[in-house]
Amino acid sequence: MPNRLAQEDSLYLRQHAENPVDWYPWGDEAFKKARDEDKPVLVSIGYSACHWCHVMAHESFEDASIAKLMNTHFICIKVDREERPDIDQIYMDAVQMLNGHGGWPLNAFCLPDGRPFAGGTYFPPDERRGHNIVPWPQLLMRVADFYDRQRKDLVQNAEAIIGNLEASNSPHQATGDPVGPDEFLQAVGRLLDNHDAEFGGFGTAPKFPPAMTLEFLLAMRASATIELGNPEIAGGVDQAINRTLTGMAHGGLFDQIGGGFARYSVDQHWLIPHFEKMLYDNALLLDIYSKAWQRYPKPLYKKVVEETVGWLEREMRSPEGAYYAALDADTEGEEGKTYLWYPAEVKSILGDEAGARFCEAYGITTEGNFEETGLSNPALLEGDADMRDTLESDRKKLLQVRNARPQPGRDNKCLTAWNALLVRGLAQAAFTFGRKDWMEAAIRLGEWIWSHMRDENGRLLSVSYNGTARGNGNLDDYAHTAQAYMVLAAYAEWISPGASKTWRERAEELVGIVSRHFGDPSAVGYYFTSDDHESLVHRKKDWFDNATPSGNASMAQAFSSLEAVTGEAAFGEQVERLKVAYPGIVQTSPAAASHALSAFVQRAVGIAVIKVRQDADLEALHKALTGRPWRQVFISVEEGDELPAAYQLCAGTQCLPPTNSAEELAGHL
């Protein structure tokens, strides 16, 4: 018999509707029952595309005997982390404090009021050789016994955790001084020290695509500090960016047949991914591959962008015009089943000679490379970039066959924050590569957020299911959308003169709401939830980039852009306030501060505003700008005929003399 989750909109929750566990969705009913029955609460959090979430569900949550333990001793709550990031952040931080690491599935044990006292991630149903992890049934009984016999200790645990969560809202090791050029350069040095020079990326396996880190390095590459004063560092930055982007593009992290990136690689050399594809990763990677192409015009980067946009349009676009959240790692219960190949299968499709050539180029062997199955995940062997173009028609044939296979599940929720990231990525890709159709798609998506994802009071909503929007907007929704709208304000005039003002005004409206409802009157930074949101056990400020940029960092980006375009000092003052929060974070975790650092560096370099006369040649300007290394610019088509020449470049309070040469103007950037 289905449990309460059968009535939920979330795919992840409905995936657990047939469990024998007596799951509750998050809400007052569950916590009231916990108080009435004096039971601890289990908050179990995951998402629909998560492979290990599926594993634990099959092993434990579908097991009748384990479910009986859970139902007897706990009130069990299931949460979709994508639907409720506010809840996920609290319990993830708590588990990381307790264990030093986190991940999904996330399982937090709580008092009846929701305060966590213990927790972890994946637990097996029994003892596993080589795994020093307590089995889930044993853990349940231990926690239940502790709750009955030593509750005072658990309450003290919970109080300490909440205290630590509150303390984490304050900037780490804040000195009172803002970050500046010295800290920027120190951050570059620490990042380069951690760069994997052989395979690209930072650190060791598992490897996640470091979009925000590369964004910061690219911004620093354009700064006078590196461009003019540190040729050795400039070479290291060039190597880190290109080795990483090339390694990801050649590897199995990138879907060589159908386009788009998987969530992360389980190995050091980007070969075998966990196969879930997330909208946010691909949005952020569109942005960085496009910006990188302007400095390093490698054909591979352009092809990656084209194929990623192709995958998004083919598989992820909803009828309402937004983009879905994710594709599952699993197909019919098997990880990667849709994407893997036997050599004989490839040869049967392409023919023996062409098939053998394809298998050699993409490392598809009889031994296989995926979990001793004999199956291979295609990855382009190093040095075969030219071969990639040669094999394009073969890839299309294999994609046609692959499309006829069973497909991974797709999570059809449309999230405001993630779609906002895609607005930014699409707009940047469109301008970089001269694709007006992509720019039109970015504008349509920006309009979808504005028209569909706001309530009657103009406040953002966070998630849409089948065209029905709901859920209070969080800081990421507002900050990512405001930044995205400023990117549209930067580029929309290229295809629609006069459009910039609309997007700028919308961004201003959003940051105004953030200031009124998310600000902290007594300290720096913005809370993740608004002042009229549901009361949770902790109200968090998020300073760190994770899989997506932190909301505070995106606010810094939006404020910097608004200051440049409007000239209003108040926006710059907000950036200066945020800069005070970051010195300690840069010292300990520069990668986690990358998106904020990018904002600060771009502002220091100078965000350019290009005034354009109405009769000027916008195509000539576009060609001149995209033929040079990327720098943040805003194109503003001026009303009237007061501008004496076609173009004028301004930055801050200074403007260069007007010119009729787009190339001359671009040469000053």
C-alpha positions in Angstrom: 0.0 0.0 0.0 1.5 3.4 -0.9 2.6 5.7 1.9 2.0 9.4 2.2 4.7 10.3 -0.4 2.5 9.0 -3.2 0.6 12.4 -3.1 3.8 14.5 -3.5 4.9 16.4 -6.6 8.5 15.5 -6.1 9.8 12.6 -8.2 12.3 11.7 -5.5 9.6 11.5 -2.8 7.3 9.5 -5.1 10.2 7.1 -5.7 9.8 6.1 -2.1 6.0 5.9 -2.1 6.0 2.1 -2.2 8.5 1.7 0.6 7.3 -0.2 3.7 8.7 2.7 5.7 6.0 5.0 7.0 7.5 8.1 5.4 6.2 11.6 6.1 6.9 14.6 3.9 8.5 17.5 5.8 5.8 19.3 7.8 4.1 19.9 11.1 2.3 16.5 11.0 5.5 14.6 11.4 7.0 16.7 14.2 3.7 16.7 16.1 3.6 12.9 16.0 7.2 12.8 17.2 6.3 15.0 20.1 3.1 13.1 20.9 4.9 9.7 20.8 8.2 11.0 22.2 10.2 9.5 19.4 13.3 10.7 17.6 13.0 11.9 14.1 14.9 10.6 11.1 15.3 13.2 8.3 16.5 11.3 5.2 17.5 13.6 2.3 18.4 12.9 -1.3 17.5 13.6 -4.9 16.1 11.6 -7.8 19.3 11.3 -9.9 21.5 10.2 -7.0 22.9 6.7 -7.5 23.7 5.9 -3.9 20.3 7.2 -2.8 18.8 4.5 -5.0 21.2 1.9 -3.6 20.3 2.6 0.0 16.6 2.7 -0.9 16.7 -0.7 -2.5 18.9 -2.3 0.2 17.2 -0.8 3.3 14.1 1.2 2.7 12.5 -1.5 0.6 13.3 -4.2 3.2 10.3 -5.0 5.4 12.3 -6.0 8.5 14.5 -2.8 8.4 11.4 -0.7 7.7 9.8 -2.2 10.8 12.7 -1.0 12.9 12.5 2.5 11.4 8.7 2.7 11.9 8.8 1.3 15.5 11.5 3.6 16.8 11.4 6.8 14.7 9.2 9.2 12.9 10.7 9.1 9.4 10.7 12.1 7.1 11.8 12.1 3.4 13.1 15.4 1.9 14.0 16.2 -1.7 17.1 18.4 -1.4 16.4 20.2 -4.7 12.9 21.1 -3.6 14.0 22.1 -0.1 17.6 23.3 -0.2 16.9 25.2 3.0 16.4 22.0 4.9 19.2 20.2 3.2 21.8 22.8 4.0 21.1 22.7 7.8 21.3 18.9 8.1 24.2 18.7 5.7 26.2 21.2 7.7 25.4 19.2 10.9 26.5 15.9 9.4 29.7 17.5 8.1 30.4 18.9 11.6 29.9 15.5 13.1 31.8 13.4 10.6 34.1 15.7 8.6 32.3 14.9 5.4 28.9 14.7 3.8 27.0 13.6 0.8 23.8 12.0 -0.3 21.8 10.1 0.8 21.9 12.2 4.0 20.5 10.7 7.1 20.1 12.9 10.2 18.8 11.8 13.6 16.9 14.6 15.4 15.1 15.5 18.6 11.3 15.8 18.1 11.8 19.6 17.6 14.1 18.9 14.6 17.4 19.7 16.1 20.0 17.1 14.9 22.2 15.1 17.3 23.7 12.4 15.0 23.8 11.4 11.4 25.7 10.2 8.3 25.3 9.4 4.6 25.1 6.0 3.1 24.8 3.0 5.4 24.7 -0.7 4.2 22.1 -3.1 5.4 24.7 -5.5 6.8 28.5 -5.8 7.4 30.5 -5.4 4.3 34.0 -6.6 3.9 36.4 -3.7 3.4 33.9 -1.1 4.6 34.2 0.3 8.1 30.6 1.4 8.1 28.1 0.4 10.8 25.1 -1.5 9.2 21.9 0.6 9.1 19.8 -1.8 11.3 22.5 -1.7 14.0 22.7 2.1 13.8 19.0 2.4 14.2 19.0 0.3 17.3 21.9 2.1 18.8 20.3 5.5 18.3 17.0 4.3 19.6 18.7 2.9 22.7 20.7 6.1 23.3 17.5 8.1 23.0 15.8 6.0 25.7 18.7 5.7 28.0 21.0 8.7 27.5 18.8 11.4 26.1 20.4 14.2 28.1 23.7 13.6 26.2 21.8 13.7 22.9 20.2 17.0 23.8 23.6 18.4 24.7 24.8 17.1 21.3 22.0 18.9 19.5 22.6 22.1 21.5 26.3 22.1 20.6 25.5 21.4 16.9 23.0 24.3 16.7 25.6 26.6 18.4 28.2 25.6 15.9 25.7 26.2 13.0 25.0 29.7 14.4 28.7 30.4 14.7 29.2 29.4 11.1 27.1 32.3 9.9 30.0 34.7 10.9 32.7 35.0 8.3 35.6 32.7 9.1 38.6 34.4 10.7 37.2 37.8 9.5 39.8 40.5 10.0 37.7 43.5 9.3 39.7 44.2 6.2 38.4 43.5 2.8 40.0 41.1 0.4 42.3 42.8 -2.1 45.0 42.2 -4.7 47.3 40.4 -2.3 44.6 37.9 -1.3 43.7 37.4 -4.9 47.2 36.5 -5.8 47.5 34.2 -2.8 44.3 32.4 -3.8 45.7 31.8 -7.3 48.9 30.4 -5.8 47.0 28.0 -3.5 44.8 26.8 -6.4 47.7 26.2 -8.7 49.5 24.2 -5.9 46.5 21.9 -5.9 46.2 21.6 -9.6 46.6 18.2 -11.2 49.0 19.0 -14.0 48.7 15.5 -15.6 44.9 15.2 -15.9 43.6 18.6 -15.0 41.2 19.6 -12.2 42.1 20.1 -8.6 43.0 17.5 -6.0 42.4 13.8 -6.5 39.4 11.5 -7.1 36.5 12.0 -7.0 36.7 15.0 -9.3 34.0 17.5 -9.8 33.9 20.0 -12.7 35.5 23.2 -11.1 33.5 25.8 -13.1 33.7 28.6 -10.5 37.4 28.0 -9.8 38.2 28.3 -13.5 36.0 31.4 -13.7 38.2 33.0 -11.0 41.4 32.0 -12.6 40.2 33.4 -16.0 39.3 36.7 -14.3 42.7 36.9 -12.7 44.4 36.1 -16.0 43.0 39.4 -17.3 44.2 41.4 -14.4 47.2 43.7 -14.7 48.8 41.9 -11.7 49.2 38.7 -13.8 48.9 39.9 -17.4 51.7 42.4 -17.0 53.6 41.5 -13.8 53.7 37.8 -13.4 54.4 35.9 -16.6 55.3 32.7 -14.7 51.9 32.7 -12.9 50.2 33.6 -16.2 51.6 30.5 -17.7 50.5 28.4 -14.7 47.0 29.8 -15.0 46.9 29.1 -18.7 48.0 25.5 -18.1 45.5 24.9 -15.3 42.6 26.2 -17.3 43.3 24.5 -20.5 44.4 21.2 -19.0 41.2 21.0 -17.0 38.8 22.0 -19.8 40.5 19.7 -22.3 40.7 16.8 -19.8 37.0 17.1 -19.0 36.0 17.5 -22.7 38.0 14.4 -23.8 37.1 12.3 -20.8 34.0 10.2 -19.9 32.7 13.0 -17.8 31.5 14.5 -21.0 28.9 12.5 -22.9 30.9 11.9 -26.1 27.9 10.6 -28.0 25.1 12.8 -26.8 26.6 15.9 -25.3 26.4 17.3 -21.7 28.4 16.6 -18.6 27.8 14.1 -15.8 28.0 15.2 -12.2 31.5 14.0 -11.3 34.2 11.5 -12.1 35.0 8.7 -9.7 38.6 8.5 -11.0 41.5 11.0 -11.3 41.5 11.2 -15.1 37.8 12.0 -15.8 37.1 8.6 -17.4 34.2 7.0 -15.4 31.5 9.3 -14.1 28.6 8.8 -11.8 26.2 9.2 -14.7 23.6 11.6 -13.4 23.5 14.8 -15.5 22.5 18.0 -13.6 21.2 21.2 -15.1 23.4 23.4 -13.0 26.7 21.7 -13.9 25.9 22.1 -17.6 24.8 25.7 -17.2 28.0 26.7 -15.4 30.2 24.8 -17.8 28.6 26.5 -20.8 29.6 29.8 -19.2 33.3 28.9 -18.6 33.9 27.1 -21.9 32.5 30.1 -23.7 34.6 32.6 -21.8 37.7 30.4 -22.1 37.3 30.2 -25.8 37.7 33.9 -26.2 41.2 33.7 -24.7 42.1 30.3 -26.0 40.1 29.8 -29.2 40.3 26.0 -29.3 37.7 24.3 -31.6 37.2 21.7 -29.0 35.7 24.2 -26.5 33.3 25.4 -29.2 32.2 21.9 -30.0 31.6 21.1 -26.3 29.3 24.2 -26.0 27.4 23.3 -29.2 26.9 19.7 -28.1 25.9 20.6 -24.6 23.3 23.1 -25.8 22.1 20.4 -28.2 21.6 18.0 -25.4 19.8 20.6 -23.3 17.4 21.4 -26.2 16.8 17.8 -27.1 16.4 16.2 -23.7 15.9 18.8 -21.0 13.6 21.5 -22.3 10.0 21.5 -20.9 6.9 22.4 -22.9 6.6 25.5 -20.8 10.0 26.7 -22.0 12.0 26.1 -18.8 14.6 23.3 -18.4 14.3 20.2 -16.2 16.5 19.5 -13.2 18.3 16.3 -13.9 18.7 12.9 -15.6 19.2 9.9 -13.3 22.4 8.0 -13.0 20.6 4.7 -13.3 18.5 3.2 -16.1 16.2 0.3 -15.0 18.2 0.0 -11.8 21.6 -0.2 -13.5 24.1 2.7 -13.3 25.1 4.0 -16.7 23.2 1.3 -18.7 22.1 3.8 -21.4 25.6 5.1 -22.1 27.9 2.0 -22.2 29.1 0.0 -25.2 30.6 -3.4 -26.2 33.0 -3.2 -29.1 31.0 -5.8 -31.1 27.9 -3.6 -30.7 29.7 -0.5 -32.1 31.1 -2.6 -35.0 27.6 -4.0 -35.8 26.3 -0.4 -36.1 29.2 1.3 -38.0 30.7 -1.7 -39.8 33.9 -3.6 -38.9 36.4 -1.0 -40.2 34.7 2.2 -39.1 33.7 0.5 -35.8 37.3 -0.6 -35.1 38.5 2.9 -35.8 35.8 4.4 -33.4 36.6 1.9 -30.6 40.3 2.6 -30.9 39.8 6.4 -30.7 37.3 6.2 -27.8 38.9 3.4 -25.7 36.1 0.9 -26.2 37.8 -2.5 -25.5 36.8 -6.1 -24.9 38.1 -5.7 -21.3 35.9 -2.7 -20.8 36.5 0.1 -18.4 33.3 0.0 -16.2 33.2 -2.1 -13.1 34.5 -5.4 -14.7 31.4 -5.6 -16.9 33.2 -5.7 -20.3 31.3 -2.5 -21.1 33.1 0.8 -21.9 32.2 4.4 -21.3 33.6 6.3 -24.4 36.4 8.7 -23.7 38.5 10.3 -26.5 42.1 9.3 -26.2 44.5 12.2 -25.6 45.8 13.9 -28.8 42.8 12.8 -30.9 41.0 16.1 -31.2 41.2 16.0 -35.0 39.9 12.5 -34.9 36.9 13.7 -33.0 35.8 15.8 -36.0 36.3 12.9 -38.3 34.1 10.7 -36.3 31.2 13.1 -35.9 28.9 11.2 -38.3 29.7 7.9 -36.5 28.7 9.5 -33.2 25.4 10.6 -34.6 24.7 7.0 -35.8 25.5 5.7 -32.3 23.3 8.3 -30.7 20.4 7.3 -32.9 20.8 3.7 -31.7 21.3 4.8 -28.1 18.1 6.8 -28.1 16.2 3.6 -28.8 17.6 2.0 -25.6 15.8 2.4 -22.3 16.6 5.9 -21.0 17.5 7.2 -17.5 14.7 8.7 -15.5 14.3 12.5 -15.8 13.4 14.7 -12.9 10.8 17.1 -14.4 10.9 19.7 -11.8 12.0 23.2 -13.0 14.0 25.1 -10.4 14.3 28.9 -10.5 17.9 29.1 -9.4 19.2 26.4 -11.8 17.3 27.9 -14.7 18.8 31.3 -13.8 22.3 29.8 -14.1 21.3 28.5 -17.5 20.1 32.0 -18.6 23.6 33.2 -17.8 25.4 30.3 -19.5 23.2 30.4 -22.6 23.6 34.2 -22.9 27.3 34.0 -22.6 27.6 31.2 -25.1 25.3 33.0 -27.5 27.3 36.2 -27.5 30.7 34.4 -27.6 29.8 32.3 -30.6 27.4 34.7 -32.4 24.3 32.5 -31.9 21.3 34.7 -31.9 19.0 31.7 -31.6 20.7 30.9 -28.3 20.4 34.5 -27.1 16.7 34.3 -28.0 16.4 31.1 -25.9 18.2 32.8 -23.0 15.8 35.8 -23.2 12.8 33.4 -23.3 14.0 31.6 -20.2 14.6 34.9 -18.4 11.0 35.9 -19.3 9.7 32.5 -18.0 11.2 33.2 -14.6 9.8 36.7 -14.5 6.3 35.7 -15.7 5.9 32.3 -14.2 8.1 32.1 -11.1 6.7 35.1 -9.1 3.7 35.3 -6.9 1.1 38.1 -6.8 3.4 40.2 -4.6 6.3 40.0 -7.0 8.2 37.5 -4.8 10.1 34.7 -6.5 8.9 31.1 -6.2 11.4 28.3 -6.2 10.1 25.3 -8.1 7.6 24.5 -10.9 5.9 21.1 -11.3 4.0 20.6 -14.6 3.5 24.4 -14.9 2.5 25.0 -11.3 4.9 27.2 -9.4 5.3 27.1 -5.6 7.7 27.3 -2.7 9.2 30.4 -1.2 12.2 31.7 -3.2 15.5 31.4 -1.4 18.6 33.5 -1.7 20.0 31.4 -4.6 16.8 32.0 -6.5 17.0 35.8 -6.1 20.8 36.2 -6.4 21.3 33.8 -9.4 18.4 35.4 -11.2 19.6 38.9 -10.5 23.1 38.0 -11.9 21.5 36.3 -14.9 19.4 39.4 -15.7 22.5 41.5 -15.6 24.1 39.2 -18.1 21.1 39.7 -20.3 21.4 43.4 -19.7 25.0 43.2 -20.9 24.3 41.4 -24.2 20.6 41.6 -25.1 21.1 44.9 -27.0 23.1 42.9 -29.5 19.9 41.5 -30.9 17.3 43.8 -29.3 18.4 47.4 -28.9 16.8 49.0 -25.9 16.3 45.7 -24.1 19.0 46.3 -21.5 16.9 48.7 -19.4 14.2 46.1 -18.7 16.7 43.4 -17.5 18.6 45.9 -15.3 15.4 47.2 -13.7 14.3 43.6 -13.0 17.7 42.9 -11.4 17.4 46.0 -9.3 13.9 44.9 -8.1 15.2 41.5 -7.1 18.2 42.8 -5.1 15.9 45.2 -3.4 13.8 42.3 -2.2 16.9 40.6 -1.0 18.0 43.6 1.0 14.6 44.0 2.6 13.9 40.3 3.4 17.2 38.4 3.5 19.6 41.0 5.0 21.1 40.9 8.5 20.8 44.4 10.1 23.5 43.6 12.6 26.1 41.8 10.5 27.5 41.3 7.0 25.8 39.0 4.5 22.5 37.6 3.5 20.5 34.7 4.9 19.5 31.8 2.7 15.9 32.2 3.7 13.7 35.2 4.0 12.5 36.8 7.2 8.9 35.6 6.5 9.9 32.0 5.7 9.0 28.9 7.7 10.9 28.9 11.0 13.6 26.2 11.0 16.1 25.1 13.7 18.7 27.4 12.1 18.7 30.3 9.7 21.8 29.9 7.6 24.1 32.3 5.7 25.9 30.5 2.9 29.4 31.8 2.1 30.8 28.8 0.3 30.5 27.8 -3.3 29.5 24.1 -3.5 28.0 22.5 -6.6 26.6 25.9 -7.4 27.8 29.4 -6.5 26.9 30.7 -3.1 24.0 33.2 -3.0 26.2 35.8 -1.3 28.8 35.5 -4.1 26.1 35.9 -6.7 24.9 39.0 -4.9 28.4 40.4 -5.1 28.3 39.8 -8.9 24.9 41.4 -9.3 25.9 44.5 -7.1 29.1 44.9 -9.1 27.3 44.9 -12.4 24.6 47.3 -11.2 27.2 49.7 -9.8 29.0 49.7 -13.2 25.8 50.3 -15.2 23.9 52.7 -13.0 26.9 54.5 -11.4 25.1 54.3 -8.0 27.6 54.2 -5.1 25.1 52.3 -2.9 25.6 49.1 -5.0 29.4 49.4 -4.7 29.1 49.9 -0.9 27.3 46.5 -0.8 30.2 44.9 -2.6 32.6 46.4 -0.1 30.6 45.1 2.8 30.7 41.6 1.4 34.5 41.8 0.7 35.0 42.0 4.5 33.6 38.5 4.9 36.1 36.7 2.7 39.7 37.0 3.9 39.5 34.1 6.2 37.7 31.9 3.6 40.4 32.7 1.0 43.1 31.7 3.5 41.5 28.3 4.2 39.4 27.4 1.1 40.0 29.6 -1.9 38.1 27.3 -4.2 35.0 27.7 -2.1 35.3 31.5 -2.5 35.8 31.5 -6.3 32.6 33.1 -7.5 32.9 35.9 -5.0 36.6 36.4 -5.9 35.6 36.6 -9.6 33.2 39.4 -8.8 35.8 41.3 -6.8 38.5 40.8 -9.4 36.3 41.9 -12.3 35.3 45.0 -10.4 39.0 45.8 -9.7 39.9 45.3 -13.4 36.9 47.5 -14.3 33.6 46.5 -15.7 33.2 48.3 -19.1 30.1 50.0 -20.4 30.1 50.5 -24.1 27.8 53.3 -25.3 26.5 52.7 -28.8 24.8 55.1 -31.1 21.5 53.9 -32.5 22.9 53.8 -36.1 26.1 52.0 -35.2 27.2 48.6 -36.5 26.4 46.2 -33.6 27.7 43.3 -35.6 31.1 44.9 -36.0 31.1 45.6 -32.3 30.2 42.0 -31.5 33.0 40.7 -33.8 35.6 43.0 -32.1 34.6 42.0 -28.6 34.5 38.3 -29.1 37.8 38.3 -31.0 39.5 39.2 -27.8 39.9 37.6 -24.3 36.7 37.9 -22.3 36.1 40.8 -20.1 32.9 41.8 -18.5 31.2 44.5 -20.6 27.7 46.0 -21.0 26.4 47.2 -24.3 24.1 50.2 -24.1 22.4 51.5 -27.2 21.9 55.2 -26.5 18.7 57.0 -27.2 18.9 60.1 -29.4 21.9 61.2 -31.4 24.0 63.0 -28.8 26.9 60.5 -29.1 29.2 62.1 -31.7 30.7 58.8 -32.9 29.5 55.2 -33.1 31.0 53.9 -29.8 32.3 55.1 -26.5 34.0 53.0 -23.8 33.5 53.9 -20.2 34.6 52.3 -16.9 33.8 53.7 -13.5 33.8 57.5 -13.7 36.1 57.7 -16.8 35.2 57.5 -20.5 37.5 57.4 -23.5 36.9 59.7 -26.5 34.1 58.3 -28.8 35.3 56.3 -31.8 33.8 55.0 -35.1 36.1 51.9 -34.9 34.9 48.9 -33.0 38.4 47.4 -33.3 40.0 50.5 -31.8 37.5 50.4 -28.9 38.1 46.7 -28.2 41.8 47.3 -28.2 41.4 49.3 -25.0 39.8 46.5 -23.1 
